[in-house]
Amino acid sequence: MSKIVHPYAHRLPLIRGWKSRWFKMGSEYREQLRADVMIRDYLEKSLRSNYIADVEFERSQKSTRIIISTSRPGMVIGRQGEGAAKLKANIVSFMKSKNITVPEDLKIDVLEVTNPDANAKIVAISIAEQLEKRMTFRRVMKMTLEKIMQARGVKGAKIVLSGRLGGADMSRKEELKLGGIPLQFMRGDVDYGTDTARMSYGGIGIKVWIYKGDTLVRATK
């Protein structure tokens, strides 16, 4: 089961909270869910260079709050908030182009990820960038794992790369692991992130698991 169930969903609502917090019925639910998925994909692609770790949504009857977690909040907000204003305008334009209802009150909050080396999504994006710069995949995996293990609170990590590694004719999978990754233990705080390195000869899939120890703190959201 641990190999086919997403580590985040596997721990809902024990130690993880929902990334979209709202309630709708009938066709409204379908439209709101579609909007969340499309906006999240748009932000992750357009702000990829800013190391976006997560995008969450909070909706009420008239307002929508988009919470963006990133290790580079200054790059997203910009000087005197001009970046945030431009981002909001871009989101509204994207919603209109996709026939998504624009809420009366749209708020965008940018949160800083204080420990990016322990965030699986940010680590996966970093690996993708290094591979796209033509660094050897074995060196990238080894250096990244060592950097993760030096981060505060990390007890184990695993990186899996799959694709035409090194430009080989046949695709394969390489795995490197340090410490323990208790995937089946629901109280184990395991962070999971994926990304894709776009190479000239094809894409390389990246998966990252980071184990931060056991927790008894129940999710509050």
For each residue, the residues with C-beta under 8 A, 3 or more apart:
1: 4 5 184
2: 5 10 183 184
3: 183
4: 1
5: 1 2 9 10
6: 9 10 192
7: 10 11 183 190 191 192 209
8: 11 12 16 192
9: 5 6 12
10: 2 5 6 7 183 186
11: 7 8 14 15 16 186 190
12: 8 9 16 17 18 219
13: 16 17 18 218 219
14: 11 186 187 218 219
15: 11 186 187 189 215 217 218 219
16: 8 11 12 13 219
17: 12 13 21 219 220 221
18: 12 13 21 221
19: 54 55 56 57
20: 33 36 56 57 59
21: 17 18 56 57 58 59 221
22: 32 57 58 59 60
23:
24: 28 29 32
25: 28 29
26: 29 30
27: 30 31
28: 24 25 31 32
29: 24 25 26 32 33
30: 26 27 33 34
31: 27 28 34 35 100 101
32: 22 24 28 29 35 36 59
33: 20 29 30 36 37
34: 30 31 37 38 100
35: 31 32 38 39 95 100 101
36: 20 32 33 39 40 57
37: 33 34 40 41
38: 34 35 41 42 94 98 100
39: 35 36 42 43 55 57 66 91 94 95 100
40: 36 37 43 44 55
41: 37 38 44 45
42: 38 39 45 46 91 94
43: 39 40 46 47 52 55 66 68 91
44: 40 41 47 48 52 55
45: 41 42 48
46: 42 43 90
47: 43 44 50 52 68 70 76 87
48: 44 45 52 125
49: 75
50: 47 70 71 72 75 76
51: 70 71 72 113 116 122 125 126
52: 43 44 47 48 55 68 69 70 121 125
53: 69 70 71 113 116 119 121 122 193
54: 19 67 68 69 121
55: 19 39 40 43 44 52 66 67 68 69
56: 19 20 21 66 67 69
57: 19 20 21 22 36 39 64 65 66 67
58: 21 22 64 65 67
59: 20 21 22 32 63 64 65 103
60: 22 63 64
61:
62: 103 104 105
63: 59 60 103 104 105 106 107
64: 57 58 59 60 103 105 106 107
65: 57 58 59 107 108 109
66: 39 43 55 56 57 91 106 107 108 109
67: 54 55 56 57 58 109 111
68: 43 47 52 54 55 76 108 109 110 111
69: 52 53 54 55 56 111 112 113
70: 47 50 51 52 53 73 75 76 110 111 112 113
71: 50 51 53 112 113 116 119 122
72: 50 51 75 76
73: 70 76 77 110 111 112
74: 77 78
75: 49 50 70 72 78 83
76: 47 50 68 70 72 73 83 84 87 110
77: 73 74 81 83 84 110
78: 74 75 81 82 83 84 86
79: 82 83
80:
81: 77 78 84 85
82: 78 79 85 86
83: 75 76 77 78 79 86 87
84: 76 77 78 81 87 88 108 110
85: 81 82 88 89
86: 78 82 83 89 90
87: 47 76 83 84 90 91 108
88: 84 85 91 92 106 108
89: 85 86 92 93
90: 46 86 87 93 94
91: 39 42 43 66 87 88 94 95 106 108
92: 88 89 95 96 102 106
93: 89 90 96 97
94: 38 39 42 90 91 97 98 100
95: 35 39 91 92 98 100 101 102
96: 92 93 99 100 102
97: 93 94
98: 38 94 95
99: 96
100: 31 34 35 38 39 94 95 96
101: 31 35 95
102: 92 95 96 106
103: 59 62 63 64 106
104: 62 63
105: 62 63 64
106: 63 64 66 88 91 92 102 103
107: 63 64 65 66
108: 65 66 68 84 87 88 91
109: 65 66 67 68
110: 68 70 73 76 77 84
111: 67 68 69 70 73
112: 69 70 71 73
113: 51 53 69 70 71 116 119 122
114:
115: 118 119 151 152 153
116: 51 53 71 113 119 122 123
117: 122 123 147 148 150 151 154
118: 115 148 151 152 153 154 191 210 212
119: 53 71 113 115 116 122 123 191 193 210
120: 123 124 191 192 193 208 209 210
121: 52 53 54 124 125 191 193 194 195 208
122: 51 53 71 113 116 117 119 125 126 193
123: 116 117 119 120 126 127 144 148 193 208 210
124: 120 121 127 128 193 194 195 206 207 208
125: 48 51 52 121 122 128 129 195
126: 51 122 123 129 130 144
127: 123 124 130 131 140 141 144 159 161 195 197 206 208
128: 124 125 131 132 195 196 197 198 204 206
129: 125 126 132 133 197
130: 126 127 133 135 140 144
131: 127 128 134 135 137 140 197 199 204 206
132: 128 129 197 198 199
133: 129 130
134: 131
135: 130 131 139 140
136: 139 140 166
137: 131 140 141 161 165 166 174 204
138: 141 142 174
139: 135 136 142 143
140: 127 130 131 135 136 137 143 144
141: 127 137 138 144 145 159 161 174 176
142: 138 139 145 146 176
143: 139 140 146 147
144: 123 126 127 130 140 141 147 148 159
145: 141 142 148 149 157 159 176 177 178
146: 142 143 149 150 178
147: 117 143 144 150 151
148: 117 118 123 144 145 151 154 157 178 210
149: 145 146 154 157 178 179
150: 117 146 147 154
151: 115 117 118 147 148 154
152: 115 118
153: 115 118 212 213
154: 117 118 148 149 150 151 157 179 210 211 212
155: 179 180 211 212 213
156: 177 178 179 180 181 209 210 211
157: 145 148 149 154 177 178 179 181 208 209 210 211
158: 175 176 177 178 181 208 209
159: 127 141 144 145 175 176 177 206 207 208 209
160: 173 174 175 205 206 207 208
161: 127 137 141 165 173 174 175 204 205 206 207
162: 165 171 172 173 174 204 205 207
163: 171 197 199 202 203 204 205
164: 167 168 169 170 171 199 201 202 204
165: 137 161 162 168 171 172 174 204
166: 136 137
167: 164 199 201
168: 164 165 171 172
169: 164
170: 164
171: 162 163 164 165 168 202
172: 162 165 168
173: 160 161 162
174: 137 138 141 160 161 162 165
175: 158 159 160 161
176: 141 142 145 158 159
177: 145 156 157 158 159 181
178: 145 146 148 149 156 157 158
179: 149 154 155 156 157 211
180: 155 156 211
181: 156 157 158 177 190 209 211
182: 185 188 190 211
183: 2 3 7 10 188 190 209
184: 1 2
185: 182 188 214
186: 10 11 14 15
187: 14 15 214 215 216
188: 182 183 185 211 213 214
189: 15 211 212 213 214 215
190: 7 11 181 182 183 209 210 211 212
191: 7 118 119 120 121 209 210 211 212
192: 6 7 8 120 207 208 209 210
193: 53 119 120 121 122 123 124 207 208
194: 121 124 205 206 207 208
195: 121 124 125 127 128 206
196: 128 203 204 205 206
197: 127 128 129 131 132 163 203 204 206
198: 128 132 203
199: 131 132 163 164 167 202 203 204
200:
201: 164 167
202: 163 164 171 199
203: 163 196 197 198 199
204: 128 131 137 161 162 163 164 165 196 197 199
205: 160 161 162 163 194 196
206: 124 127 128 131 159 160 161 194 195 196 197
207: 124 159 160 161 162 192 193 194
208: 120 121 123 124 127 157 158 159 160 192 193 194
209: 7 120 156 157 158 159 181 183 190 191 192
210: 118 119 120 123 148 154 156 157 190 191 192
211: 154 155 156 157 179 180 181 182 188 189 190 191
212: 118 153 154 155 189 190 191 215
213: 153 155 188 189
214: 185 187 188 189
215: 15 187 189 212
216: 187
217: 15
218: 13 14 15
219: 12 13 14 15 16 17
220: 17
221: 17 18 21
